[in-house]
């Protein structure tokens, strides 16, 4: 069954379908059972716990209703409330009761249809959810398994650790602004390895002055660091000598910098460990290595893309991927007013952000994509703004990735440049 249209989704709910609305909670869930017309079978909400026993009770309850009311299919619907639905969704899927998800925004807006109140309770929400399922206002969740499940988890860990690193660097930057603002004139990158080595032993300007040029140089020599020597050490000493940084709270300031460096190094080590795992997982996915043959596309891009998309074979065409990323074009028009065409931004935010980042990398490093970007922004008819062009480049990359992964072909730079003369698809609509 093709579930891409609302009509198809409605058709999937037949006379033989038992529709279950489930209100998901952190520890307790509530369910109600309905037929395809909205007639309720359950006399009261079925309460079950978020554990193995509770899931078993739910299964028994569903099977009893199916037997009593002569149903051969069940369609459980729920809101994707945080992460609390994951285990229940996987349990239902493993027991041939594939769940569907309804938009929490739709649930909130539909609450008042029955009683004209905004009340939220355990009896009302399951009914609203079941009603949305019957109307075809649901989506089919994708629960990755195998290597794709591992890759998504590893990718999430990478993003989390990277965010932690960014926060730590921001705190380090703040520390320098207070105690040693001149350090930033010596090191453009606050996490420079040679600078970190010195800061471990001499974080404050007076500590650096106490070490002197020879002391700093000895730290680098003991660590066998290259490309740094007495000249760089002298620059650091000069900056310390003329520092306007605060000299109050020196004892606590030293402790804070030590802890920040320890936190930074631990997160850095974790990130390296995660990337080793990511590389191993990507190597197991067919044709993934071909994506990295495109200049400007690296392991982080490929792993992030596959983690968000999962098994590429579940998509019939690149447009479905474009919609998943929230890059589908939408027009805001009414009557004689013709609004501006924009992207929907309804999709996986992380995937959209990743594609935008790699689009910027491609137009800077990849000749074919740079030419395509130049053409879109300078053509005589309907020239695009730079941001619009980057979105079109991202859409083009989706199509390139899709063809490579599904057909196993190599990246063809010549075919890429053909679009400069014959732009197709979304580039024309833009």
C-alpha positions as CSV (number, residue, x, y, z in Angstrom):
1,X,0.0,0.0,0.0
2,X,1.3,3.4,-1.0
3,X,0.8,5.7,2.1
4,X,2.0,8.9,0.4
5,X,-1.4,10.5,0.0
6,X,-4.2,11.0,2.6
7,X,-6.6,9.0,0.4
8,X,-4.4,6.0,0.5
9,X,-4.0,6.4,4.3
10,X,-7.8,6.6,4.7
11,X,-8.3,3.5,2.5
12,X,-5.9,1.6,4.8
13,X,-8.5,1.9,7.6
14,X,-11.2,-0.6,6.5
15,X,-14.2,-2.3,8.2
16,X,-11.8,-5.0,9.4
17,X,-9.4,-2.5,11.1
18,X,-9.3,-2.0,14.8
19,X,-8.1,1.6,15.5
20,X,-6.2,2.1,18.8
21,X,-5.5,5.6,20.1
22,X,-2.7,5.6,22.7
23,X,-1.7,8.5,25.0
24,X,1.9,8.0,25.7
25,X,3.4,8.9,29.1
26,X,6.8,8.4,30.8
27,X,5.6,5.6,33.1
28,X,2.0,4.9,32.2
29,X,0.1,4.8,28.9
30,X,-3.7,4.9,28.1
31,X,-5.4,3.3,25.1
32,X,-8.9,3.3,23.6
33,X,-10.3,1.1,20.8
34,X,-12.5,2.2,17.9
35,X,-13.8,0.9,14.6
36,X,-13.3,2.6,11.2
37,X,-16.3,4.9,11.8
38,X,-15.3,6.1,15.2
39,X,-17.6,3.8,17.3
40,X,-15.8,3.0,20.5
41,X,-15.4,-0.6,21.7
42,X,-13.5,0.1,24.9
43,X,-15.8,1.1,27.9
44,X,-13.0,3.0,29.5
45,X,-9.4,3.9,28.8
46,X,-7.1,0.9,29.2
47,X,-4.3,1.7,31.5
48,X,-0.9,-0.1,31.1
49,X,2.6,0.4,32.4
50,X,5.7,1.2,30.4
51,X,7.3,-2.1,31.0
52,X,7.3,-5.7,29.7
53,X,4.2,-6.7,31.8
54,X,2.3,-3.6,30.6
55,X,3.1,-4.3,27.0
56,X,2.0,-7.9,27.3
57,X,-1.3,-6.7,28.8
58,X,-1.8,-4.3,25.9
59,X,-1.2,-7.1,23.4
60,X,-3.8,-9.3,25.1
61,X,-6.3,-6.5,25.3
62,X,-5.9,-5.7,21.6
63,X,-6.2,-9.3,20.6
64,X,-9.4,-9.8,22.6
65,X,-11.0,-6.8,20.9
66,X,-10.0,-8.1,17.5
67,X,-11.5,-11.5,18.2
68,X,-14.7,-10.1,19.8
69,X,-15.3,-7.6,17.0
70,X,-14.1,-9.7,14.1
71,X,-11.1,-7.6,13.1
72,X,-8.1,-8.9,11.1
73,X,-6.0,-5.8,11.3
74,X,-4.9,-3.3,14.0
75,X,-3.6,0.2,13.6
76,X,-2.2,1.7,16.8
77,X,-1.7,5.5,16.7
78,X,0.2,7.7,19.1
79,X,2.0,11.0,19.5
80,X,5.8,11.0,19.2
81,X,6.1,12.3,22.8
82,X,9.9,12.8,23.2
83,X,11.6,9.4,23.5
84,X,8.9,7.7,25.5
85,X,7.2,6.1,22.5
86,X,10.3,4.3,21.2
87,X,10.1,1.1,23.2
88,X,6.3,0.8,22.8
89,X,6.5,1.4,19.1
90,X,9.2,-1.2,18.7
91,X,7.2,-3.7,20.7
92,X,4.1,-3.2,18.5
93,X,6.1,-3.4,15.3
94,X,7.7,-6.6,16.4
95,X,4.3,-8.1,17.1
96,X,2.9,-7.2,13.6
97,X,1.0,-4.2,14.9
98,X,2.8,-1.5,13.1
99,X,2.2,1.8,14.8
100,X,1.5,5.2,13.2
101,X,2.3,8.6,14.5
102,X,0.1,11.7,14.6
103,X,1.4,15.3,14.8
104,X,1.2,16.7,18.4
105,X,0.2,20.0,16.9
106,X,-2.8,18.4,15.2
107,X,-3.8,16.7,18.4
108,X,-3.7,20.0,20.3
109,X,-5.8,21.7,17.6
110,X,-8.4,18.9,17.4
111,X,-9.1,18.6,21.2
112,X,-12.0,21.1,21.0
113,X,-14.0,19.4,18.3
114,X,-15.9,17.1,20.6
115,X,-16.5,19.2,23.7
116,X,-15.4,22.7,22.7
117,X,-12.8,22.8,25.6
118,X,-9.1,22.7,25.7
119,X,-9.1,20.1,28.5
120,X,-6.4,17.5,28.3
121,X,-6.9,14.2,30.1
122,X,-6.2,10.5,29.8
123,X,-9.6,9.7,28.4
124,X,-9.8,12.5,25.8
125,X,-6.4,12.3,24.2
126,X,-6.5,8.6,23.0
127,X,-9.9,9.4,21.3
128,X,-8.5,12.5,19.5
129,X,-5.5,10.5,18.3
130,X,-7.7,7.6,17.1
131,X,-9.8,10.1,15.2
132,X,-6.8,11.6,13.4
133,X,-5.7,8.1,12.4
134,X,-9.2,7.3,10.9
135,X,-9.0,10.5,8.9
136,X,-5.6,9.5,7.5
137,X,-3.8,12.3,9.3
138,X,-0.9,10.2,10.4
139,X,2.6,9.2,9.3
140,X,4.4,5.9,9.2
141,X,7.4,6.0,11.6
142,X,10.7,4.5,10.5
143,X,12.4,2.5,13.2
144,X,15.9,1.6,11.9
145,X,17.4,-1.8,12.6
146,X,20.8,-3.4,12.1
147,X,23.6,-1.2,11.0
148,X,21.3,1.7,10.4
149,X,20.1,1.6,14.1
150,X,23.8,1.6,15.2
151,X,24.7,4.4,12.9
152,X,21.8,6.6,14.0
153,X,22.7,6.1,17.7
154,X,26.4,6.8,16.9
155,X,25.5,9.9,14.9
156,X,23.3,11.2,17.8
157,X,26.2,10.6,20.2
158,X,28.6,12.5,17.8
159,X,26.2,15.5,17.6
160,X,25.8,15.5,21.4
161,X,29.5,15.3,22.1
162,X,30.2,18.0,19.5
163,X,27.7,20.2,21.1
164,X,29.4,19.7,24.5
165,X,32.7,20.6,23.0
166,X,31.3,23.8,21.6
167,X,29.9,24.7,25.0
168,X,33.2,24.0,26.7
169,X,35.1,26.1,24.1
170,X,32.6,29.0,24.7
171,X,33.3,28.8,28.4
172,X,37.1,28.8,27.7
173,X,36.6,31.8,25.5
174,X,34.7,33.6,28.4
175,X,37.5,32.7,30.8
176,X,40.1,34.2,28.5
177,X,38.0,37.4,28.1
178,X,38.2,37.8,31.9
179,X,41.7,36.6,32.9
180,X,43.8,36.7,29.7
181,X,42.2,38.5,26.8
182,X,45.5,38.8,24.9
183,X,45.8,35.0,24.5
184,X,43.4,35.3,21.6
185,X,45.9,37.5,19.7
186,X,48.5,34.7,20.0
187,X,46.2,31.8,19.1
188,X,43.4,32.1,16.7
189,X,42.1,28.7,17.7
190,X,41.5,28.4,21.5
191,X,42.0,24.7,21.4
192,X,45.5,24.8,19.7
193,X,47.5,21.8,21.1
194,X,50.6,23.8,21.9
195,X,48.5,26.4,23.8
196,X,46.6,23.8,25.7
197,X,49.9,22.2,26.9
198,X,51.1,25.6,28.3
199,X,47.7,26.4,30.0
200,X,47.7,23.1,31.9
201,X,50.8,24.3,33.8
202,X,50.5,28.1,33.5
203,X,46.9,29.3,32.8
204,X,47.3,32.9,34.1
205,X,49.5,35.6,32.7
206,X,51.6,35.7,35.9
207,X,52.2,31.9,35.6
208,X,53.4,32.3,32.0
209,X,55.8,35.0,33.1
210,X,57.1,32.8,35.8
211,X,57.8,30.0,33.3
212,X,59.5,32.3,30.8
213,X,60.4,31.6,27.2
214,X,62.7,28.7,28.1
215,X,60.1,27.1,30.4
216,X,57.4,27.3,27.7
217,X,59.7,25.9,25.1
218,X,60.7,23.0,27.4
219,X,57.1,22.0,27.7
220,X,56.8,21.8,23.9
221,X,60.1,19.9,23.5
222,X,59.1,17.4,26.2
223,X,55.9,16.8,24.3
224,X,57.9,16.5,21.0
225,X,55.8,19.2,19.4
226,X,57.0,20.6,16.1
227,X,56.3,24.0,14.4
228,X,56.6,25.8,17.7
229,X,59.6,27.2,19.4
230,X,61.1,30.2,21.2
231,X,59.7,32.7,18.8
232,X,56.1,31.6,19.6
233,X,57.0,31.3,23.3
234,X,58.3,34.9,23.2
235,X,55.0,36.1,21.6
236,X,53.1,34.4,24.4
237,X,55.3,35.9,27.1
238,X,54.9,39.4,25.6
239,X,51.1,39.0,25.6
240,X,51.2,37.9,29.2
241,X,53.5,40.8,30.2
242,X,51.0,43.4,28.8
243,X,47.8,41.6,29.9
244,X,44.9,43.6,31.3
245,X,43.2,40.5,32.6
246,X,41.7,40.4,36.1
247,X,44.0,39.3,38.8
248,X,41.3,38.7,41.4
249,X,40.2,35.1,42.2
250,X,43.4,33.6,40.8
251,X,43.1,30.4,42.8
252,X,39.6,29.6,41.5
253,X,40.5,30.8,38.0
254,X,43.4,28.2,37.8
255,X,41.0,25.5,39.0
256,X,38.4,26.5,36.5
257,X,40.8,26.4,33.5
258,X,42.2,23.0,34.6
259,X,38.7,21.5,34.8
260,X,37.7,23.1,31.4
261,X,40.8,21.6,29.7
262,X,40.1,18.2,31.3
263,X,36.5,18.3,30.1
264,X,37.6,19.4,26.7
265,X,40.2,16.6,26.3
266,X,37.8,13.9,27.6
267,X,35.1,15.0,25.1
268,X,37.7,15.1,22.3
269,X,38.8,11.5,23.1
270,X,35.1,10.4,23.1
271,X,34.5,12.1,19.7
272,X,37.5,10.3,18.2
273,X,36.2,7.0,19.6
274,X,32.8,7.6,18.2
275,X,34.2,8.5,14.8
276,X,36.1,5.2,14.6
277,X,32.9,3.4,15.2
278,X,31.0,5.6,12.6
279,X,33.7,4.8,10.0
280,X,33.3,1.1,10.7
281,X,29.5,1.3,10.4
282,X,29.6,3.3,7.2
283,X,31.9,0.8,5.6
284,X,29.2,-1.9,6.1
285,X,26.6,0.0,4.0
286,X,26.7,-0.8,0.3
287,X,27.8,2.0,-2.0
288,X,28.5,4.4,0.9
289,X,32.2,4.7,0.0
290,X,31.2,6.0,-3.5
291,X,29.6,9.1,-1.9
292,X,32.9,10.1,-0.3
293,X,34.5,10.1,-3.7
294,X,32.7,13.4,-4.4
295,X,35.1,16.3,-3.6
296,X,33.7,18.2,-0.6
297,X,31.8,15.3,0.8
298,X,33.4,13.6,3.8
299,X,32.7,10.9,6.4
300,X,30.7,13.2,8.7
301,X,28.4,14.2,5.8
302,X,27.9,10.6,4.6
303,X,27.4,9.2,8.1
304,X,25.0,12.0,9.1
305,X,23.0,11.6,5.9
306,X,22.6,7.8,6.2
307,X,21.9,8.0,9.9
308,X,18.9,10.3,9.3
309,X,17.7,8.6,6.1
310,X,18.3,5.0,7.0
311,X,17.8,2.3,4.3
312,X,17.6,4.2,1.0
313,X,15.6,1.5,-0.6
314,X,12.5,2.5,1.4
315,X,12.2,5.7,-0.8
316,X,10.7,5.5,-4.3
317,X,12.3,8.7,-5.6
318,X,14.5,11.6,-4.5
319,X,11.5,13.8,-3.9
320,X,10.6,11.7,-0.9
321,X,14.0,12.4,0.5
322,X,13.6,16.1,-0.2
323,X,10.3,16.1,1.7
324,X,12.0,14.2,4.6
325,X,14.6,16.9,4.8
326,X,12.0,19.7,4.8
327,X,13.2,21.0,1.4
328,X,9.9,20.5,-0.4
329,X,8.8,23.7,-2.1
330,X,5.6,25.4,-0.8
331,X,3.8,28.4,-2.2
332,X,1.8,30.9,0.0
333,X,-0.8,32.2,-2.4
334,X,-4.5,33.2,-2.1
335,X,-6.8,34.7,-4.7
336,X,-4.9,37.3,-6.7
337,X,-2.0,37.3,-4.3
338,X,0.9,35.2,-5.3
339,X,3.3,34.6,-2.4
340,X,6.9,33.7,-2.4
341,X,7.8,30.1,-2.9
342,X,9.9,28.8,0.0
343,X,11.0,25.4,1.5
344,X,8.6,23.7,3.9
345,X,11.0,23.2,6.8
346,X,8.7,20.3,7.8
347,X,11.0,17.4,8.2
348,X,14.2,16.2,9.9
349,X,15.9,19.4,11.0
350,X,19.3,17.8,11.5
351,X,19.2,16.4,7.9
352,X,18.3,19.8,6.5
353,X,21.1,21.5,8.5
354,X,23.6,18.8,7.3
355,X,22.6,19.2,3.7
356,X,22.9,23.0,3.9
357,X,26.4,22.7,5.4
358,X,27.7,20.4,2.8
359,X,26.1,22.6,0.1
360,X,28.3,25.4,1.3
361,X,31.3,23.1,1.3
362,X,30.6,21.9,-2.3
363,X,30.3,25.3,-3.8
364,X,33.6,26.2,-2.2
365,X,35.6,23.0,-3.0
366,X,33.8,21.2,-5.8
367,X,34.2,22.6,-9.4
368,X,30.9,21.2,-10.8
369,X,28.8,22.3,-7.9
370,X,30.5,25.7,-7.8
371,X,29.7,26.1,-11.5
372,X,26.1,25.1,-10.9
373,X,25.8,27.6,-8.0
374,X,27.3,30.4,-10.2
375,X,24.9,29.6,-13.0
376,X,21.8,29.7,-10.7
377,X,22.8,33.1,-9.2
378,X,23.8,34.8,-12.5
379,X,21.4,33.4,-15.1
380,X,19.4,36.1,-17.0
381,X,16.0,34.5,-16.4
382,X,14.9,34.0,-12.8
383,X,18.3,34.3,-11.1
384,X,18.4,32.9,-7.6
385,X,19.6,34.5,-4.4
386,X,22.6,32.9,-2.9
387,X,20.6,31.2,-0.1
388,X,18.0,29.9,-2.7
389,X,20.8,28.6,-4.8
390,X,22.4,26.7,-1.9
391,X,19.0,25.0,-1.3
392,X,18.8,24.0,-4.9
393,X,22.4,22.6,-4.6
394,X,21.3,20.7,-1.6
395,X,18.4,19.2,-3.5
396,X,20.7,18.3,-6.3
397,X,23.0,16.5,-3.9
398,X,20.1,14.5,-2.6
399,X,19.4,13.3,-6.2
400,X,23.1,12.5,-6.7
401,X,23.2,10.5,-3.4
402,X,20.0,8.7,-4.3
403,X,21.2,7.5,-7.7
404,X,24.6,6.4,-6.4
405,X,23.2,4.5,-3.4
406,X,20.3,2.8,-5.4
407,X,22.1,2.1,-8.7
408,X,25.7,1.7,-7.5
409,X,27.0,4.1,-10.2
410,X,30.1,6.3,-9.8
411,X,29.8,10.1,-9.4
412,X,30.0,11.6,-12.9
413,X,31.2,15.3,-12.9
414,X,30.3,15.6,-16.6
415,X,26.7,14.8,-16.0
416,X,26.6,17.3,-13.1
417,X,27.6,20.2,-15.4
418,X,24.9,19.3,-17.9
419,X,22.3,20.8,-15.6
420,X,24.0,24.2,-16.1
421,X,22.5,24.2,-19.6
422,X,19.3,22.3,-18.8
423,X,18.3,22.9,-15.2
424,X,15.4,20.6,-14.2
425,X,13.1,19.9,-11.3
426,X,13.2,22.2,-8.3
427,X,15.7,24.6,-9.8
428,X,13.0,25.7,-12.3
429,X,10.4,26.0,-9.6
430,X,12.7,28.1,-7.5
